[in-house]
């Protein structure tokens, strides 16, 4: 089963290429430590929100762009072992001293997928999401997300991941819980939808929103949609292959 380490950061727009190179150079090391896939995506369609948004999550400045990224591991045990190696490897310390962004505002955590569906194919664009869900609504959320994943795949998405936070630390400056204004009894969900391209995403969303299967009672949602954070991102580093990708199960007509 896949395990995900999720990250969100703010990077000065002028440092885009420096950040891409920094991440690409680090990818070799992370793969050595056990990361099966490493993805870094650059903010492209990241709206301001009324209650929460990606920019506020990492206190992004006017000249900064939000980066949404993740590592995929075959298991939580593999991820924990990798983090031990990362913390003790002198090569990582050297890289940490030359980061082209403010690492103190980066948010990160570990997440176990509760929905993991794929039709295969490389990613050309991604929708990223952060939200808070009551622990008592975990199964209701999973069922809703599972049904929605089939609809997204039917309309052109190539992969849908919904991952439930189980190792999400508090930060000194920023963290996932503050990002979505989580309260006691709520867990963080880190999720994304992969598309072949930005054009496929635009066409796919139009069809998704018109699909009768997406209709639901807004007063009976298993989470607070006003605190959900979302945006569109362009991949700038995508090293490795998705862990245990599997085809979506066919649904009855």
C-alpha positions in Angstrom: 0.0 0.0 0.0 1.3 3.4 -0.9 2.3 5.9 1.8 2.6 9.6 1.0 4.8 12.4 2.4 3.1 15.6 1.4 4.6 19.1 1.2 3.5 22.7 0.4 5.9 25.6 0.2 6.2 29.1 -1.1 9.0 29.8 -3.5 10.1 33.2 -5.0 8.9 33.3 -8.6 12.4 34.3 -9.7 13.8 31.1 -8.1 11.7 28.7 -10.2 14.6 27.2 -12.1 16.9 27.2 -9.1 14.1 25.3 -7.1 13.5 22.9 -10.0 17.2 22.1 -10.2 17.5 21.8 -6.4 14.6 19.3 -6.4 15.8 17.4 -9.4 19.3 17.1 -8.0 17.9 15.9 -4.7 15.7 13.3 -6.4 18.6 10.9 -6.9 19.3 11.0 -3.1 15.7 10.5 -2.2 15.3 7.5 -4.5 18.4 6.1 -2.8 16.7 6.5 0.5 13.6 4.6 -0.6 11.3 7.2 -2.3 9.6 5.4 -5.3 8.2 8.6 -6.9 9.0 12.2 -6.2 6.8 15.0 -7.6 7.1 18.7 -7.5 4.4 20.9 -9.0 4.4 24.7 -9.6 1.3 26.8 -8.8 -0.5 27.8 -12.0 -4.2 28.2 -11.1 -4.2 28.9 -7.3 -7.1 31.1 -6.3 -7.5 33.2 -3.2 -10.1 31.8 -0.8 -12.5 33.5 1.6 -11.6 31.4 4.6 -8.5 29.4 3.6 -6.2 29.0 0.6 -2.8 27.7 -0.5 -1.1 31.1 -0.2 -2.2 31.6 3.3 -1.2 28.1 4.2 2.4 28.9 3.7 2.2 32.7 4.2 3.2 33.3 0.6 4.4 36.8 -0.3 3.3 38.7 -3.4 6.4 37.6 -5.3 6.1 33.9 -4.3 4.5 30.9 -6.0 3.0 28.0 -4.1 4.6 24.6 -4.7 2.5 21.4 -4.0 4.6 18.2 -3.9 4.7 14.7 -2.6 6.9 11.6 -2.2 5.5 8.1 -2.6 6.7 5.2 -0.6 5.7 1.5 -0.7 4.8 1.7 3.0 4.9 3.9 6.1 7.8 1.7 7.4 9.8 2.6 4.3 9.0 6.2 4.7 10.0 6.2 8.4 13.3 4.5 7.6 14.0 7.0 4.8 13.4 9.9 7.1 15.9 8.5 9.5 18.5 8.3 6.7 17.6 11.8 5.4 18.1 13.3 8.9 21.6 11.7 9.3 23.0 12.0 5.8 25.6 14.8 5.4 24.6 15.3 1.8 21.1 16.3 2.8 22.6 18.8 5.4 24.6 20.5 2.6 21.5 20.7 0.4 19.5 22.1 3.3 22.0 25.0 3.6 21.3 26.1 0.0 17.6 25.9 -0.4 16.1 28.5 -2.8 13.1 29.1 -0.5 12.1 29.6 3.1 12.0 26.2 4.6 10.5 27.5 7.9 7.2 28.1 6.1 7.1 24.7 4.4 4.4 22.4 5.7 4.7 18.7 5.6 3.3 15.4 7.0 2.7 11.7 6.4 -0.6 10.4 4.9 -2.0 7.0 4.3 -4.2 6.7 1.1 -7.9 5.8 1.6 -8.7 6.2 -2.1 -6.2 5.2 -4.7 -7.4 4.8 -8.3 -5.6 5.1 -11.6 -6.0 4.4 -15.3 -2.3 4.8 -16.0 -0.4 7.4 -18.0 2.0 10.2 -17.2 0.9 13.4 -15.5 0.8 16.7 -17.3 -1.2 18.7 -14.7 -2.5 18.2 -11.2 -5.3 19.5 -9.0 -4.1 19.6 -5.4 -6.4 19.7 -2.3 -6.1 20.1 1.5 -9.0 19.7 3.9 -10.0 18.9 7.4 -12.4 16.0 8.1 -13.9 14.9 11.4 -12.5 11.6 12.5 -16.1 10.3 13.0 -16.7 11.0 9.3 -13.7 9.2 7.9 -15.7 6.4 6.3 -18.4 8.7 5.0 -15.7 10.8 3.4 -13.9 7.8 2.0 -17.2 6.6 0.4 -17.9 10.0 -1.1 -14.3 10.4 -2.4 -14.3 6.8 -3.9 -17.5 7.6 -5.9 -16.1 10.9 -7.1 -12.8 9.3 -8.2 -14.7 7.1 -10.7 -16.3 10.2 -12.2 -13.0 12.0 -12.5 -11.4 9.0 -14.2 -14.4 8.7 -16.5 -13.8 12.3 -17.7 -10.1 12.2 -18.4 -8.2 12.1 -15.1 -5.5 9.5 -14.9 -5.1 9.1 -11.2 -6.9 10.1 -7.9 -5.4 9.9 -4.5 -7.1 10.8 -1.2 -4.7 10.4 1.7 -5.6 10.6 5.5 -3.1 12.2 7.8 -1.6 10.0 10.5 1.8 11.7 11.0 1.1 15.5 10.7 3.3 17.5 13.1 2.6 21.0 14.4 5.0 23.6 13.1 6.5 26.7 14.6 5.4 29.0 11.8 3.1 27.0 9.6 1.5 23.6 9.4 -1.3 21.6 7.8 -3.7 22.0 10.7 -3.4 25.8 10.7 -3.7 25.8 7.0 -7.2 24.4 7.0 -8.2 25.7 10.5 -8.5 22.1 11.8 -10.1 21.7 15.2 -9.8 18.9 17.8 -11.2 15.7 16.4 -10.4 16.5 12.8 -7.7 14.9 10.6 -6.0 16.4 7.5 -6.6 15.0 4.1 -4.0 15.6 1.4 -5.2 14.7 -2.0 -4.6 15.3 -5.7 -6.0 14.5 -9.2 -3.7 13.8 -12.1 -4.5 14.9 -15.6 -2.7 14.3 -18.9 -2.6 18.1 -19.5 -4.1 21.4 -18.4 -6.4 21.3 -21.5 -7.6 17.8 -20.4 -8.2 19.1 -16.9 -10.4 22.0 -18.2 -12.5 19.7 -20.4 -12.7 17.1 -17.7 -13.9 19.5 -15.1 -16.6 20.8 -17.4 -17.9 17.2 -17.8 -17.5 16.4 -14.1 -19.6 19.4 -13.0 -22.3 18.4 -15.5 -22.3 14.8 -14.4 -25.5 13.8 -12.6 -23.5 11.5 -10.3 -21.8 14.5 -8.7 -25.0 15.9 -7.3 -25.1 15.9 -3.5 -26.8 17.6 -0.6 -24.6 20.5 0.3 -26.1 20.4 3.8 -25.0 16.8 4.3 -21.3 16.9 3.4 -18.9 14.9 5.6 -16.5 17.9 5.8 -16.5 21.7 5.8 -16.1 22.8 2.2 -15.5 26.4 3.1 -12.1 25.4 4.6 -11.1 23.2 1.7 -8.0 24.4 -0.1 -7.5 23.7 -3.8 -5.5 24.8 -6.9 -4.1 23.7 -10.2 -0.4 22.9 -10.6 2.1 22.2 -13.4 4.7 19.4 -12.7 8.3 20.6 -12.8 9.9 17.4 -11.4 8.3 13.9 -11.7 10.8 11.2 -10.9 9.8 7.5 -10.6 6.5 5.8 -11.2 3.3 5.8 -9.0 3.3 3.1 -6.4 1.0 0.2 -7.0 -1.2 2.0 -9.5 -4.3 0.1 -10.4 -7.2 0.5 -12.8 -10.5 1.9 -11.5 -13.2 -0.8 -11.2 -15.9 -0.5 -13.8 -19.2 0.9 -12.5 -22.7 -0.3 -13.5 -24.5 1.9 -16.0 
